Amino acid sequence: MMETELHSTTKSFLEWGRLSLSQHTGERDFPDGLEKSILAHEDLGREFRNDLDKIIKAAREALDFLNKPELLRLTDDDLSWNQVIEAFDRLDQLVQFMEATEKLLPHNNQQLADELLKIAADAYEQVSEFFFSPEFSSLRLTVFQEHRRTVLQDIHPENHYLFPWYDLYSHVDPDALPLIAEHISDPENLPQDIKNELPAFLADIQNDKVLRDYIREQHLALKQLEKMIETHWSLRLLRFVEQINLDKILPEMVEQKGAARLSRSLQQSSTLSVQDRFALGLSAALFAPDIKETERLKLLEQCEKTFDSIREIQGPENLSGRVIQRLNELKLGRLSIEEAVQAVLDYWIDQLNTVHAEERKSKADMADLARNVLRIEDIDDTESNKDIQQGKYTRDQRHTAGSWTDKLKSWLGKPVVLVPALAVILVMISVPLIMRQQDPMHMDLEMLVYQAHPLITRSDEPETVITKESGAVLSSQDCFQLLFTPTRDVYAYLLHQDTQGRVTKYFEGKLEKNQTRTFPDEDSRACFTEESGSEVFYLVYFDEAVDGFEGLAARLSEVEGPLEQEILDKFSDAQIEQFILSYN
């Protein structure tokens, strides 16, 4: 947005309007001489006309800016956050100008006041229509709820209606959109205050395409993230630490000397064993202060890679050996997350209690120190060292190739704000890790079930056709059709996993935007061949055909359990919709 430069008299005029609209301003609270200095200006008409044109233009630019889809994913750390505040301020100026024109300017020139008020009111009507339009739901603005509520506190309640960009949905929980995305399939688990207004929220989401796409993207990202967390022990440890809001009282010595200072001193020690260095690196990744959360995530990935190369040569009576033993038991499913976290925390506190805090560089980067500790040269690592020496790859490449942070980035791409109840880890890493950068792509799925009626004998008797969602339980005598409708052109593969786990690819090809494809086809139906069981259809789709998917599909029958992770491991840009149905 271009900066709007106004005359000094117009700025004073707007300040008078702001004070008049405020609930904290009485008749005696206006600065001495403010009215007189404004009305005494010789060229009010020319300056006010020119500046009103600028204010109206700036307000329209503000609407265009607030309509951008990417604003839904902003956090207060983003540079664009200040631009949002600026856009609100520009809209405020239009109301402030109207207020001063109506209540102050007539004292000087009634005709000029009438002329300017009509122009400003016409522009304000267009602004107001934007915020009440079905195509733009002010639910989008709940992302900026803290700022909106702060500004409203300064505006007299009788004037709140003049500021729909602050007032609409200002009572709604700031986490409403993430919560709705999380529970879009199970709304009964929503907080009661959101559940009470859910019909209105869903109507807004349905009408506002940007909001609708955002909810779908968030929901997909959450599903992908939960699968990622469950497959990596370090992420499960971090999630547990954050969920319990760990805030233990530090030992007296640690409080006196400072946890950050002790942490740096500890990580610069040169006398640690291999096991101690790993336990120290892991505990720092989980508990150390002064580490940015994006760096913490990278450290945890390095911990997982390092752990696989460490031998348990010390007994569990040693605290670092106990950490390694507990992690081995966790990976084998013999230990709870809570017990594993406790072992790492015990090690961390013990080390902080015993370290000799020398005078070191207080500005040393904590994440770099922890990363250096984790670069363990174990005696079993000779093959990797040989590869490095032979130039097959650099050490940095060895630690990042095929990383799960890269996988996250491949699914996701813009910042999101999620609620702790679903994915605590993403609250901390509201960075470009979550939403895919490409335009949103969505597939509407529907199943038509043709119910069997064994008592019907007439051929002209109409069938009963019902629509079912994924997870439906049917009769083994029923037949069905699946209908797929993409929101833009895609290249899709339909896979079917039967009750024995066998995977069959039924079709592949282009699906055109808003065109419905029917399986098996419009004139046929699929029927069950077993008396009972559970089957899954996977619709996997991309922007265009991909090399190698045919070979992967042929091997999926050998995969145990859900197929999504196997597909995403090979094709990180795949989008997957699944339709589960059971019958008996």
N, C-alpha and C positions, 0 to 999 in steps of 0.2 A: 504494500500500500504506500502511496506517495504521501509525504509529509505535507500537512496543510498549514500554511502560514497565514495567520489572520492579523488584522490591524489590532493595535493595543486597545483601542476603544471597544472593539468587538469582544476581546478577551475579558475586559471588565464587565461588559454587558452579559456575557455568559456566566461569569462568576456571580453576578447579581441573581441571575436565574437559578443557579445551583443553590445559593443560599435561601432563596425563596421557596424552593422545593424541599429543603432539608427540614427534618423534624427537630433539629437542635438549634434552629435560628429563630429568634424573636424579633420584634420590630426594632429593638435597640441593638441588635447584634450585627447589623450591617456596618461595614467599615465607614468611619467618618468621611463624608465628602464623596462617597462612591457614586451615589445617584447624581449629585450635582456635577461631578466631573464628566459623567457619561452624557447627560442631557445638554451640557454646555458646549459640546463639541460642534463645530460649525458645519461639518460635512457628513452628518450621520447618514443621510439618505444614500449617498454614493457608496460609502464604505460598507454599510449594512447590506445593501443589495449585492455588492460584489462578494462579500464574505458569506452571505446566505447561500449563494450559488456554490461556493466552495464546501460549505457544511453539508449541503444536500448531496453533492457529488461524493464527498467522503463517506457519508452514510450509506450510499449505494455500494461503494467499494467494500464497506464493512460487511454488508449483507452477502456479497459475493464471497468474501473471505470466510465468513462463518458457515457458509454452505459447503465448504470443502470437506470431503469424506475423511481425510487424514486427521482432522482435528479431533475425531473421536478417540484417537490413539495417543494423544498428547499427554505428557506428564509435565509437572511444573519444572522439571529439569531441562525441558526442550527450549531451544532458542525461540521457537514460534509461539511459546506461551505469552511472551510480552506483546506479540502482535495481536493475540486474542484480546488482551486487556485494552490495547489501543483501539481495536474495532469496537468494543463496548463504549469506550470513551467518545468515539465519533458519533455513535448513536445518541449518547447522552447529550452531546452538544446541540443536537436538533431540538430535543425537548427543552433544554435550558434556554435556547433562543426563543422558542415559542412562549415560554413562561415570562421572560423579560419583555418580549414584544407586547404581550397581552396586558401586563400589569404595570410596567414602567414607562414604556415608550409613549402611551397616550398622554402623559403629562407634558410631553414636548410637542408631539405631532400625531394627532389622531388619524389623519389620512395615511401617513406613512405606516403607522401601526397596523391599520386595516389591510393595507396592501401587502406588507411583509407577512402578516399572520396568515393570510390566505395562501400564499406561496408555501410557507412552512407547513401549514396544516395539510395541504395536498400531498406534500412529500412525506409527512409523517404517516398519513393514511396508507401510502404504499409500503412503508416500513412495517407498519402494524399488520397489514395483510400478509406479509411474508411470514411472520411468526405464527399467524393463525392459519396458515395454508396447510392442507393435508399432506402436501409433498415435503414439508419441513416440520418435523416434530421437535418441540423444545426439549424433549427428553435428551436430545443430543447435548444440550447445554449443561446437563447434570455433571458432566466431566469437570466443569468449572464451578461446581457448587459452592465451594468455600469462598471464592471471590464474589460470586453473585450475592450470597447471603451477607457478606461484609458490606457491600455497597448498599444493599437494601436497608441495612440498619441505620444508615445516614439519611435515608429518604423518608419523609413523612408517610405513614401508612395510607393516608388518603390519596397519595400520589403514586403508590406502587403500580397501579394499573397503567400508568403512562410509560412504564419501563418493562414491557413483556419479556425482553431479553434477560431481565433479572427475575421477574416475578413468576413467570410460568414454570410450574413444577419445582419451585424453589423449596418446597417442603419435602421433596422426595429424597430418599437415601442416596448419597453420592455413589454408592456401590450398586444401585438398582440395575443398571444395564449389565455389568458383569454377572450379577446374581441371576438375572433372567436368562442370560446366555448359558450359565451353568445348569440351570434347572428347567430349561425349555422343554425337556421331555418328562420332567417330574415336578410340575409346579406346586404340588402339595408340600414340598420341602422348602419353599420360599418363606422368608420371614412374613409374619402376618400382615404388617403394614403394606408390604409390596403386594401380597396376595389379595388384599382388599381392593386394590386399584388395578389388578392385573388385566381385566377386560379392556379398560381404557388404554393401558400401556400396549397391549397386543394390537389394538386397533390402530394406534399410532405407528407401531412397528410395521404393520401390514401396509399402511399407506405410504410410508417413507422408505423408498428403496435403499437409500444409503444406510439407514438404520437397520433395515431388514438384512442387508448383506453383512453388516457388521456383526449382528447377532449370530448369523450362520458361520462366519469366519471364526468368531470367538469359540463357538461350540466345537467346531472341528479342531481348533488349536488345543482346546482343553483335553479332548479325547486323545490326541496325539501325545500331549505332554504327560498325561497320566500313564500311558503305556511306556514312555521313556523313563519316567521315574521308577516304575516297577522293575525295570530291567537293569538298573544301575544302583548298587548298594550305597555309593557315596551320596547320590541325590536323595535317597531315602533317609540317610542320616541327617542331611541338612534340613530336609522337610520336617523331620521330627524335632530338631533343635528349634526351628522357627515356630512350629505349632505350639510347643510348650512355653514359648516366650522366655527362653532360658535367661535368667538374670540372677545368677547365684551371687551371694556375698563373697567377695574376694578375701583371702586371708589377709591379716593385718599387715604383714610385710609387703605384700603385693600392693595393697592400697597406698602404703607410705611411699614406695618407690615408683609406683605407676605401672599399670599393666602393659602399656604400649612400650615404655622404655625397657622393661624386663623382657618383653617379647622380642624386641630387636636384638638385645644382648644375647638372649638364648639362641636365636637362629644364626648368630655369627660365631658360635662355638665351633672349634675345629677338632674336638675330642670325642665326638659322638660316634657310636657304632652305626652300622647300616640300619639295624632295626630301630634304633633311637631316632635316626634321621627321618625314617619313614613316619614313625609315630608323631614326631614333632611337626613334620609337614602337614599331616592329616589334621592334627589338633589345631594347628594354625589356620588351616583352611576353614575349619568349623567355628573356631572361637576367637581368633586373634582380632583385636581392634584395628582400625585404620586400614582396612582392606576394602576396596570397592567391590561391590557384589558381582560385577562382571568378572573381575579378577578371581574372586572366590570360586566361581564356577569353573574357570580354567584350571585352578589349582586342584579342584576335586577330580577333574578328568585325569590330571597328571598322577594323582594319588592312585587311581584305579589301575593305570598302566604300570606304575611302579610296583604296586602290591603283587602283581603276578610274577615278578622276578625275585621277590624276597624269600629267603629260606628261613624257616622257623628254627633257628639254632639256639635260641635262648628259651628257657622254661617260662611258664606263666607266672612264676614268682617275681620275675622281672616285669616292671610295668609296661615297657614297650613290647616285650614278648606276650604279655597278657592282651594288649591291644590287637596284635596280629592273630593270636589264638581266637579271640572273640570275633574278629572279622571272618576268619575261616569258618567258624561255627555259624555265623550269620549267613554266609553264602550257601552253606549246606542246609539251611532252614532249621537249625537246632537252637537258635538264639533269637531273642526278640530285639527289635531296634533299640528299645529303651536300654537294655543291658549293654549293647554295643556302644551306644553313645556314652553311657556312664563310664565304661572302660577308657574311652578316649579322653573324657573330661578329667578323670582321675589322673591320667598321665600329664595332662596340660597343667593342672593346678600344682601337681608335685614338682614339675619342672620350674614353674614360676616361683615356687617357694624356695628352691634350692640354688637357683642360678645366681652367680655373682655379677651384679649389674655394674659393669665398667662404664666409663665415659665413652660413649660412641656417638656417631653422627645421629643426632635425634631426627634428622630429616630423611634418613634412609627409608626407601620404599619397602613397606612391609610385604607386599605381594612378591616383589623381586627376591627378598630374603627367603621367603618361604619356598619360592620356586627353585632357588639355588640349593636349598636343603634337600629338596626332592630329587635332584639330579644325582641319583645314587649309582655308583659304579660297583655293582655287585660282582663277585667272582664268577657268577654264572652268566654274566653278560658279555662274555668274550665274543660270541658270534655277532652280536649287535655291534660291538666295537669294531670287529673286523669289517663289517659292511660299511661302517662309517669311514674307516681308513681307506677302503677300496673305492670310496666315492659314490656308493650306490644311493646314499641319501645323507642329508645333514642331520645333526642331532635334533634340531628344531623340527625337521620334517618327520623324524621318527616319532616325536611326541604329539604330532597334530594330524597325521594322515588318517583319514577315515574317522575323525573324532565325532563324538556324539554332540558336541557343541556345533560342529559343522552341520550335522543332521538337523539340529534344531533350527539353525539359520536357513537351511534349505526349505523347511516347512514354513518358516515364519520370517518376518522382515521388518515390520513396523512396531513401534512400542505399543504395549497394551497395559491396561491396568486391570488386574484380576483380584478377586477377594481371597483372603487367606484361607477360608474354609475349603476352597477347591484346590488351589495350587499355590501354596505359600511361596514357593521358590520363585515364582514369576513376579510376585510383588516386589521382591528384592532386585530382580534383573529386568526391570521395565526398560529394556534396551532393545535394539533391533535383533531380537531373537525369536519373535513370536508369530507375526503374521506374514504370509507370503507377499512378495512385492508385486506380483502380477495382479491384474484385475480379478475381482472375485468371480469364482465359477461355482455354480451350484446345480444340483440335479434333484428335481422333484420326482419322488418314487411313489407309486400307488399300486396296490394289489386288488384286483377284482376276483372275488371268490364266487364260484358257481356251486351252490349247495345242492347236494344230492337229495332226492325225495323218492325213496324206494316204493312208496305207495302210489305214485303217479303212474298211470298207464297210458293216458292220452298223449299223443305226440305233440298236440298243439297246446298243451298245458305250459304256461310261462314258467321259466326258471326263476329261482330266487338268487339275485346277484347282490352281494354286499361288498363294501370296501373295507379292507383291513390294513393295519399298520404293521411295521416290523415287530416281531415278538408275538404275533397272533398264534393262537392254538386252534387248529382246524380239525375237521373229521378226515379220516383217511379216505373217505369216499368223495371228498370235495375235489374240484378241479379249480384252476386259477390262471390268471394272466398277470404279468408284471408290465407296468407302463412307466417309461422313463422319459422325462422332459427336461432337457438342459436349458440353462439360461443364456448360454452362448455356444457357438460351434465347438465341438470337442471330438476327440477320437477315443472311442470306448471299447472295452473288452468286458464281456459278461462271463463270469465264472460261477460254477455251481459246485458246492461241496455237499455230498450226500451223507447219510447217516454213518457210513463206514469210513468217511474221511476222503473218499475218492473225489478228485477235482476234474471237472470237465469244462472246457471252454466252449460256450454255445455260439457266441458270435463276436466279431470285431468289426469295426468300421466307423465311419463318420456319423455323428448325430448332429443335426442342425438345430440352431437356436430356436427354442419355443416349438419345435416339432416333436411330437410324441412317437416313440418307438415302442411297439408291443411285442412281448415275448410270450409264447412262441411266435405268433403273428395274430393279426386281427381276427382271423377265422378259426384259430385253433386254441386249445387249452392244454396246460400241463396238468397231469394227474399223478398221484402218488403210487409207487409200486410196492411199498412196504405197508405193514399194518400200523406201525407207529415209529416215531423217530423225530429227529430234529435236523433241518437242512438250512443251508445258508447260500444266498446268492450275493456275489460280490460284483459290483459294477465299478471297474477301474477305468479312470479316464484322464486324458492328457490334452494339451493343446493340439498335438499332432501325433501320428504314429511314432512308436519308439522301437529302436533295434533291441533285440534280445528278449522281448516279453514273451514271445512264443515259447522259447526254451525254458524260461522260468515257469510258465504255466504248466508245462509238461512235468515239472519236478515238484509241483505243489502238493501232490498227493502224498509225498513222503514227509511233509511237514506236520508236526503234531500241534494241535490247538489252532487258534485263529490265524488267518493267513496275512492279516494286514501288515504286521511287523516285517514278515519275510519280504513282502512286496516293497515296502518302504525302504528296507535295507538296500535293495537293488535299484529302486527308482524313487529317489527322495522327492521328486516333483509330482508323484502320482497323487490323485485324489480318489478316495475310495468311499463308496456308499455300500452298505450291506443291508440285506433284508433277511431277517431270521424268521423261520416259521417252524412250528411243531405240529404234530398231528398224532391222533390215536383213534 
